[in-house]
């Protein structure tokens, strides 16, 4: 069956590229000041979360702190190399763009691909409304909502639909995509805009929405974590449910359906 239109496929892969660059450049920006706060001002003494280094038993170690709870993260976060490497970076160089510490370049990458993602999402939204993609594919019918518990159990046991049921997104997919598209991503963009002094001056209500610029920064970071978790689950389900068929449908549009009956 022809499952994904050209518009859905192009905007999907453009979104993948944008998200990858935004994540890596965003971590580059975070490395310039690896701490999060709540409110309008930075309370350096009491961050909500931070990634830094400290000395313990004569050795420098990496430490991540969240709400007062400390976790040693040497070799991963804070001190991204070994303790002897002295690479004091919140996130390691292999996941930041650029790899070396360069805030100005990271910001340029981030802002460019942020607006590219906004344009990509706006185009997807308009075409989705015009062609009925949202109502046809993403909004779950009332009858499907009644079976959300069973669908969840099937996913936990890695039981995937076949036949007619596999011709459409299941209710968990529909609800997840709706939340990501219409809640998480718009709120992520709004939080990003609230961190801009120029936009704050033009639209003062932006910081009020988040009770301060530092709160907006924290929300922006947390929503990025939500998106990373979504991608991890999304890719995992792709791998365990038949990666070639799913990838082919998102590249060519065509998706193979397994028959549930004994006939041809």
DRENPATOR-356387 format. One record per residue: chain; x negated, y negated, z negated of N, C-alpha, C in turn. Coordinates in steps of 0.2 Angstrom, whole numbers. Layout:
! DRENPATOR-356387
ROVEX  drenba    nxx    nyy    nzz   caxx   cayy   cazz    cxx    cyy    czz
ROVEX       A      X      Y      Z      X      Y      Z      X      Y      Z
...
***
This chain:
! DRENPATOR-356387
ROVEX  drenba    nxx    nyy    nzz   caxx   cayy   cazz    cxx    cyy    czz
ROVEX       A     -4      6      0      0      0      0     -4     -6      0
ROVEX       A     -2    -12      3     -5    -18      3     -4    -22     -4
ROVEX       A     -8    -22     -8     -7    -24    -15     -9    -31    -17
ROVEX       A    -15    -33    -14    -17    -40    -16    -17    -44     -9
ROVEX       A    -14    -50     -9    -15    -55     -3    -22    -58     -3
ROVEX       A    -23    -61      3    -30    -64      4    -31    -70     -1
ROVEX       A    -25    -73     -3    -26    -79     -8    -28    -76    -15
ROVEX       A    -25    -71    -17    -26    -68    -23    -33    -66    -23
ROVEX       A    -36    -62    -18    -42    -60    -18    -48    -65    -18
ROVEX       A    -47    -70    -14    -52    -76    -13    -52    -79    -20
ROVEX       A    -46    -81    -23    -46    -85    -29    -49    -81    -35
ROVEX       A    -48    -74    -35    -51    -69    -40    -58    -70    -40
ROVEX       A    -61    -69    -34    -69    -68    -33    -72    -75    -35
ROVEX       A    -68    -80    -32    -71    -87    -34    -71    -88    -41
ROVEX       A    -65    -86    -45    -65    -87    -52    -70    -83    -55
ROVEX       A    -72    -77    -53    -77    -73    -56    -84    -76    -56
ROVEX       A    -85    -79    -50    -92    -83    -49    -92    -89    -54
ROVEX       A    -86    -93    -54    -86    -99    -58    -87    -97    -65
ROVEX       A    -83    -91    -68    -84    -89    -75    -91    -87    -76
ROVEX       A    -94    -84    -72   -101    -81    -74   -106    -87    -75
ROVEX       A   -105    -92    -70   -110    -98    -70   -108   -102    -76
ROVEX       A   -101   -103    -78    -99   -107    -83   -101   -104    -90
ROVEX       A   -101    -97    -90   -103    -94    -97   -111    -95    -98
ROVEX       A   -115    -94    -93   -122    -94    -93   -124   -102    -95
ROVEX       A   -121   -106    -91   -123   -113    -92   -120   -116    -99
ROVEX       A   -114   -113   -101   -112   -115   -107   -116   -113   -113
ROVEX       A   -119   -107   -112   -123   -105   -118   -130   -109   -118
ROVEX       A   -132   -111   -112   -138   -116   -111   -136   -122   -115
ROVEX       A   -130   -125   -114   -128   -131   -118   -128   -130   -125
ROVEX       A   -125   -124   -127   -124   -122   -134   -131   -122   -138
ROVEX       A   -136   -119   -134   -143   -118   -137   -146   -125   -139
ROVEX       A   -144   -131   -136   -146   -137   -138   -144   -139   -145
ROVEX       A   -139   -137   -147   -137   -138   -154   -132   -132   -156
ROVEX       A   -135   -126   -158   -132   -120   -159   -128   -120   -166
ROVEX       A   -123   -125   -167   -119   -125   -173   -112   -127   -171
ROVEX       A   -107   -125   -174   -100   -127   -173    -97   -130   -179
ROVEX       A    -93   -135   -178    -90   -139   -184    -82   -140   -183
ROVEX       A    -79   -142   -188    -72   -144   -188    -71   -151   -189
ROVEX       A    -66   -154   -185    -65   -161   -187    -68   -166   -181
ROVEX       A    -69   -172   -183    -72   -177   -178    -79   -178   -178
ROVEX       A    -82   -176   -184    -89   -177   -185    -93   -171   -187
ROVEX       A    -99   -171   -185   -103   -165   -187   -106   -165   -194
ROVEX       A   -103   -160   -198   -106   -159   -205   -111   -154   -205
ROVEX       A   -118   -157   -204   -123   -152   -203   -124   -148   -209
ROVEX       A   -122   -150   -215   -123   -145   -221   -118   -140   -221
ROVEX       A   -112   -140   -218   -107   -135   -218   -104   -134   -211
ROVEX       A   -108   -131   -207   -105   -129   -200   -100   -123   -201
ROVEX       A    -95   -123   -197    -91   -117   -196    -95   -111   -194
ROVEX       A    -99   -111   -190   -103   -106   -188   -110   -109   -185
ROVEX       A   -115   -105   -185   -122   -107   -183   -126   -101   -181
ROVEX       A   -131   -103   -177   -136    -98   -175   -143   -101   -176
ROVEX       A   -147    -99   -180   -153   -102   -181   -158    -97   -184
ROVEX       A   -164   -100   -186   -169    -95   -189   -171    -98   -196
ROVEX       A   -174    -93   -200   -176    -94   -207   -182    -90   -208
ROVEX       A   -185    -91   -214   -191    -87   -216   -189    -83   -222
ROVEX       A   -190    -76   -221   -189    -71   -226   -195    -67   -227
ROVEX       A   -198    -66   -233   -203    -62   -234   -209    -64   -230
ROVEX       A   -210    -70   -229   -216    -73   -225   -215    -72   -217
ROVEX       A   -209    -69   -215   -208    -68   -208   -202    -73   -205
ROVEX       A   -202    -75   -200   -197    -79   -197   -192    -74   -194
ROVEX       A   -185    -75   -195   -180    -71   -193   -174    -75   -190
ROVEX       A   -171    -72   -185   -165    -75   -183   -159    -73   -187
ROVEX       A   -154    -78   -188   -149    -78   -192   -143    -81   -189
ROVEX       A   -137    -77   -189   -131    -80   -187   -126    -81   -193
ROVEX       A   -123    -86   -194   -119    -88   -200   -112    -90   -198
ROVEX       A   -107    -87   -200   -100    -88   -199    -96    -89   -205
ROVEX       A    -93    -95   -207    -89    -96   -213    -93    -94   -219
ROVEX       A   -100    -95   -219   -104    -94   -225   -107    -87   -226
ROVEX       A   -105    -83   -221   -107    -76   -221   -113    -75   -216
ROVEX       A   -119    -73   -218   -125    -72   -214   -126    -65   -212
ROVEX       A   -129    -65   -206   -130    -59   -202   -137    -60   -199
ROVEX       A   -142    -55   -201   -148    -55   -197   -148    -53   -190
ROVEX       A   -150    -57   -185   -149    -56   -178   -156    -56   -175
ROVEX       A   -161    -55   -178   -168    -55   -175   -168    -51   -169
ROVEX       A   -171    -54   -163   -172    -50   -157   -166    -51   -153
ROVEX       A   -160    -53   -155   -154    -54   -151   -152    -61   -151
ROVEX       A   -150    -64   -157   -148    -71   -158   -153    -75   -163
ROVEX       A   -153    -81   -161   -157    -85   -166   -165    -85   -165
ROVEX       A   -167    -79   -165   -174    -77   -163   -174    -72   -157
ROVEX       A   -172    -74   -151   -170    -70   -146   -176    -65   -144
ROVEX       A   -182    -66   -145   -187    -61   -144   -189    -58   -150
ROVEX       A   -194    -54   -151   -196    -51   -157   -198    -57   -162
ROVEX       A   -199    -55   -168   -201    -60   -173   -208    -63   -172
ROVEX       A   -212    -59   -168   -219    -62   -167   -219    -66   -160
ROVEX       A   -213    -66   -156   -213    -70   -150   -212    -77   -151
ROVEX       A   -209    -79   -157   -207    -86   -159   -203    -89   -153
ROVEX       A   -198    -85   -151   -193    -88   -146   -187    -90   -150
ROVEX       A   -187    -96   -152   -182    -98   -156   -176   -101   -152
ROVEX       A   -172    -97   -150   -166    -99   -145   -160    -95   -148
ROVEX       A   -154    -99   -148   -148    -96   -151   -146    -90   -146
ROVEX       A   -146    -91   -140   -145    -85   -135   -151    -84   -131
ROVEX       A   -153    -78   -129   -159    -77   -125   -159    -80   -118
ROVEX       A   -165    -80   -115   -165    -83   -109   -162    -80   -103
ROVEX       A   -161    -73   -104   -158    -69    -98   -151    -71    -97
ROVEX       A   -148    -74   -102   -140    -75   -101   -139    -82   -101
ROVEX       A   -144    -87   -100   -143    -94   -100   -145    -96    -93
ROVEX       A   -142   -102    -91   -143   -105    -84   -144   -112    -85
ROVEX       A   -150   -114    -84   -156   -111    -82   -159   -107    -87
ROVEX       A   -164   -102    -86   -167    -98    -91   -171   -102    -96
ROVEX       A   -175   -107    -94   -178   -111    -99   -174   -116   -102
ROVEX       A   -176   -119   -108   -171   -123   -111   -171   -130   -107
ROVEX       A   -166   -132   -104   -165   -137   -100   -158   -140   -100
ROVEX       A   -156   -144   -105   -149   -146   -106   -146   -150   -100
ROVEX       A   -150   -154    -97   -147   -158    -92   -145   -154    -86
ROVEX       A   -149   -149    -84   -148   -145    -78   -142   -140    -80
ROVEX       A   -142   -138    -86   -136   -134    -89   -130   -138    -88
ROVEX       A   -130   -144    -90   -123   -148    -90   -121   -149    -83
ROVEX       A   -126   -150    -78   -124   -151    -71   -121   -145    -68
ROVEX       A   -124   -139    -70   -121   -133    -67   -114   -132    -70
ROVEX       A   -113   -133    -77   -107   -132    -80   -101   -137    -78
ROVEX       A   -103   -143    -77    -98   -148    -74    -96   -146    -67
ROVEX       A   -100   -145    -63    -99   -143    -56    -94   -137    -55
ROVEX       A    -96   -132    -59    -92   -126    -58    -86   -126    -62
ROVEX       A    -85   -130    -67    -79   -131    -71    -74   -134    -66
ROVEX       A    -76   -140    -63    -71   -143    -58    -69   -138    -52
ROVEX       A    -74   -134    -50    -73   -129    -45    -68   -124    -47
ROVEX       A    -68   -122    -54    -63   -117    -56    -57   -120    -57
ROVEX       A    -56   -127    -59    -50   -130    -59    -46   -130    -52
ROVEX       A    -50   -132    -47    -48   -132    -41    -45   -125    -38
ROVEX       A    -49   -120    -40    -48   -113    -38    -41   -111    -42
ROVEX       A    -40   -113    -48    -34   -111    -52    -28   -115    -50
ROVEX       A    -29   -121    -48    -24   -125    -45    -21   -123    -39
ROVEX       A    -26   -121    -34    -24   -118    -28    -20   -111    -29
ROVEX       A    -23   -107    -33    -20   -101    -35    -13   -102    -38
ROVEX       A    -12   -107    -42     -5   -108    -45      0   -110    -40
ROVEX       A     -2   -115    -35      2   -118    -30      5   -112    -26
ROVEX       A      0   -108    -23      1   -102    -19      5    -97    -22
ROVEX       A      4    -96    -29      8    -91    -33     15    -93    -33
ROVEX       A     16   -100    -35     23   -102    -35     27   -102    -28
ROVEX       A     23   -104    -23     26   -104    -16     28    -97    -14
ROVEX       A     24    -92    -15     25    -85    -12     28    -81    -17
ROVEX       A     30    -83    -23     33    -79    -28     29    -74    -32
ROVEX       A     22    -75    -32     18    -70    -35     19    -69    -42
ROVEX       A     20    -75    -45     21    -75    -53     27    -71    -55
ROVEX       A     32    -73    -52     39    -70    -54     39    -62    -51
ROVEX       A     36    -61    -46     37    -54    -43     32    -49    -46
ROVEX       A     26    -52    -48     20    -47    -50     18    -48    -58
ROVEX       A     19    -54    -60     17    -55    -67     22    -56    -73
ROVEX       A     28    -58    -71     33    -59    -76     36    -52    -77
ROVEX       A     36    -49    -83     39    -43    -85     46    -43    -85
ROVEX       A     50    -38    -82     57    -37    -83     58    -35    -90
ROVEX       A     65    -37    -92     67    -35    -99     66    -28   -101
ROVEX       A     68    -23    -96     67    -16    -97     60    -14    -98
ROVEX       A     55    -17    -95     48    -15    -96     46    -17   -103
ROVEX       A     49    -23   -106     47    -25   -112     49    -20   -118
ROVEX       A     54    -16   -116     56    -11   -121     51     -6   -122
ROVEX       A     47     -5   -117     42      1   -117     35     -1   -118
ROVEX       A     34     -7   -121     27    -10   -122     23     -5   -127
ROVEX       A     27     -2   -132     23      2   -137     21      8   -133
ROVEX       A     25     11   -129     23     17   -125     17     16   -121
ROVEX       A     17     10   -118     12      8   -113      5      7   -117
ROVEX       A      6      4   -123      0      3   -127     -3     10   -129
ROVEX       A      1     15   -131     -2     21   -133     -5     25   -127
ROVEX       A     -2     24   -121     -5     27   -115    -11     24   -113
ROVEX       A    -12     18   -114    -19     15   -113    -24     17   -118
ROVEX       A    -22     18   -124    -27     20   -129    -29     27   -128
ROVEX       A    -25     31   -125    -26     38   -123    -29     39   -116
ROVEX       A    -30     33   -113    -32     33   -106    -28     37   -101
ROVEX       A    -21     36   -102    -17     39    -98    -14     34    -93
ROVEX       A    -15     34    -87    -14     29    -82     -8     31    -77
ROVEX       A     -4     26    -75      2     28    -71      0     30    -64
ROVEX       A      5     34    -62      4     37    -55     11     36    -51
ROVEX       A     11     37    -45     17     36    -41     20     29    -41
ROVEX       A     26     29    -41     29     22    -41     27     17    -46
ROVEX       A     26     20    -52     24     16    -58     17     13    -57
ROVEX       A     13     15    -52      6     13    -51      7      7    -45
ROVEX       A     13      6    -43     13      1    -38     14     -6    -40
ROVEX       A     14     -7    -47     15    -13    -50     11    -14    -56
ROVEX       A      9    -20    -59      6    -20    -65     10    -18    -71
ROVEX       A      7    -15    -76     11    -13    -81     12    -19    -86
ROVEX       A     17    -18    -91     19    -23    -95     13    -26    -99
ROVEX       A      8    -22   -101      2    -25   -105     -2    -29   -100
ROVEX       A     -3    -27    -94     -7    -31    -89     -3    -38    -88
ROVEX       A      4    -37    -87      7    -43    -85      7    -48    -91
ROVEX       A      8    -46    -97      8    -51   -103      1    -54   -104
ROVEX       A     -4    -49   -103    -11    -52   -104    -13    -57    -98
ROVEX       A    -11    -56    -92    -13    -60    -87     -9    -67    -88
ROVEX       A     -3    -67    -90      1    -73    -91     -2    -77    -97
ROVEX       A     -4    -74   -102     -8    -77   -108    -14    -80   -105
ROVEX       A    -18    -77   -101    -25    -79    -99    -24    -85    -94
ROVEX       A    -19    -84    -90    -18    -89    -84    -15    -96    -87
ROVEX       A    -10    -95    -91     -5   -100    -93     -7   -103   -100
ROVEX       A    -11   -100   -104    -12   -102   -111    -20   -103   -112
ROVEX       A    -24    -98   -111    -31    -98   -113    -34   -103   -108
ROVEX       A    -34   -102   -102    -38   -106    -97    -36   -113    -97
ROVEX       A    -29   -115    -97    -27   -122    -98    -30   -125   -104
ROVEX       A    -29   -122   -110    -32   -124   -116    -39   -125   -116
ROVEX       A    -43   -120   -113    -50   -121   -112    -52   -127   -108
ROVEX       A    -49   -128   -103    -50   -134    -99    -49   -141   -103
ROVEX       A    -43   -141   -106    -41   -147   -111    -46   -148   -116
ROVEX       A    -49   -143   -119    -54   -143   -124    -60   -146   -121
ROVEX       A    -62   -144   -115    -68   -146   -112    -67   -154   -110
ROVEX       A    -62   -156   -108    -60   -163   -107    -61   -167   -113
ROVEX       A    -58   -164   -119    -58   -168   -125    -65   -170   -127
ROVEX       A    -70   -166   -125    -77   -167   -127    -81   -173   -123
ROVEX       A    -77   -175   -118    -80   -180   -114    -79   -187   -117
ROVEX       A    -84   -191   -119    -83   -198   -121    -79   -202   -116
ROVEX       A    -81   -202   -110    -78   -206   -105    -70   -205   -104
ROVEX       A    -69   -198   -104    -62   -196   -104    -58   -198   -110
ROVEX       A    -61   -197   -116    -58   -199   -123    -57   -207   -123
ROVEX       A    -61   -211   -120    -60   -218   -120    -54   -219   -115
ROVEX       A    -53   -216   -110    -47   -217   -105    -41   -214   -108
ROVEX       A    -42   -208   -111    -36   -204   -113    -37   -202   -121
ROVEX       A    -36   -207   -125    -37   -206   -133    -34   -200   -136
ROVEX       A    -28   -198   -133    -24   -193   -136    -28   -186   -135
ROVEX       A    -33   -185   -131    -36   -179   -130    -39   -176   -136
ROVEX       A    -43   -181   -140    -46   -179   -146    -41   -178   -152
ROVEX       A    -35   -181   -151    -30   -180   -156    -27   -174   -156
ROVEX       A    -26   -171   -150    -23   -164   -149    -27   -159   -153
ROVEX       A    -34   -160   -153    -38   -155   -157    -40   -157   -163
ROVEX       A    -38   -163   -166    -40   -166   -172    -48   -167   -172
ROVEX       A    -50   -170   -167    -57   -171   -167    -61   -168   -161
ROVEX       A    -67   -171   -159    -71   -169   -154    -74   -163   -156
ROVEX       A    -77   -162   -162    -80   -156   -164    -75   -150   -164
ROVEX       A    -69   -151   -166    -64   -146   -166    -63   -143   -159
ROVEX       A    -63   -148   -154    -62   -146   -147    -68   -142   -145
ROVEX       A    -74   -144   -147    -80   -140   -145    -80   -133   -148
ROVEX       A    -77   -132   -155    -77   -126   -158    -71   -121   -154
ROVEX       A    -66   -125   -153    -60   -121   -149    -63   -119   -142
ROVEX       A    -66   -123   -139    -69   -122   -132    -74   -115   -133
ROVEX       A    -78   -115   -138    -82   -109   -139    -78   -103   -140
ROVEX       A    -73   -103   -145    -70    -98   -147    -65    -95   -141
ROVEX       A    -63    -99   -137    -59    -97   -131    -63    -94   -126
ROVEX       A    -70    -96   -125    -74    -93   -121    -76    -86   -123
ROVEX       A    -76    -85   -130    -77    -78   -133    -71    -74   -131
ROVEX       A    -65    -77   -131    -58    -73   -129    -59    -71   -122
ROVEX       A    -61    -75   -118    -62    -74   -110    -67    -68   -109
ROVEX       A    -73    -68   -113    -78    -63   -113    -75    -56   -115
ROVEX       A    -71    -56   -120    -68    -50   -122    -63    -48   -117
ROVEX       A    -59    -52   -114    -54    -50   -109    -58    -47   -103
ROVEX       A    -64    -50   -101    -68    -47    -95    -70    -40    -97
ROVEX       A    -73    -40   -103    -76    -33   -105    -70    -28   -105
ROVEX       A    -64    -29   -108    -59    -24   -108    -57    -23   -100
ROVEX       A    -56    -28    -96    -54    -28    -89    -59    -23    -86
ROVEX       A    -65    -24    -86    -70    -20    -83    -70    -13    -85
ROVEX       A    -70    -12    -92    -69     -6    -95    -63     -2    -92
ROVEX       A    -58     -5    -92    -52     -1    -89    -53      0    -82
ROVEX       A    -56     -4    -78    -57     -3    -71    -62      3    -70
ROVEX       A    -67      4    -74    -71     10    -74    -68     16    -75
ROVEX       A    -64     16    -80    -61     23    -83    -55     25    -79
ROVEX       A    -52     20    -75    -46     22    -71    -47     23    -64
ROVEX       A    -53     22    -62    -54     23    -54    -57     17    -51
ROVEX       A    -63     16    -52    -66      9    -50    -66      8    -42
ROVEX       A    -67     13    -38    -67     12    -31    -60     10    -28
ROVEX       A    -55     13    -31    -48     11    -28    -47      4    -30
ROVEX       A    -48      2    -36    -47     -4    -39    -51    -10    -35
ROVEX       A    -57     -8    -35    -62    -13    -31    -60    -14    -24
ROVEX       A    -58     -8    -21    -56     -9    -14    -50    -13    -13
ROVEX       A    -45    -13    -17    -39    -16    -17    -40    -24    -18
ROVEX       A    -46    -26    -22    -47    -33    -23    -52    -35    -18
ROVEX       A    -55    -31    -13    -59    -33     -8    -55    -33     -1
ROVEX       A    -51    -28      0    -48    -27      6    -40    -28      6
ROVEX       A    -38    -28      0    -30    -28     -1    -27    -22     -2
ROVEX       A    -30    -16      1    -26    -10      1    -28     -6     -5
ROVEX       A    -22     -2     -8    -23      2    -14    -19      8    -13
ROVEX       A    -23     14    -15    -20     20    -14    -16     23    -20
ROVEX       A    -10     25    -19     -6     28    -24     -6     35    -24
ROVEX       A     -7     38    -30     -7     45    -31      1     48    -31
ROVEX       A      2     53    -28      9     55    -28     10     59    -34
ROVEX       A     16     59    -37     18     63    -43     22     69    -41
ROVEX       A     24     70    -35     28     75    -33     24     81    -30
ROVEX       A     27     86    -27     23     92    -24     23     91    -17
ROVEX       A     27     86    -14     27     85     -7     22     81     -4
ROVEX       A     22     80      2     16     76      5     17     69      3
***
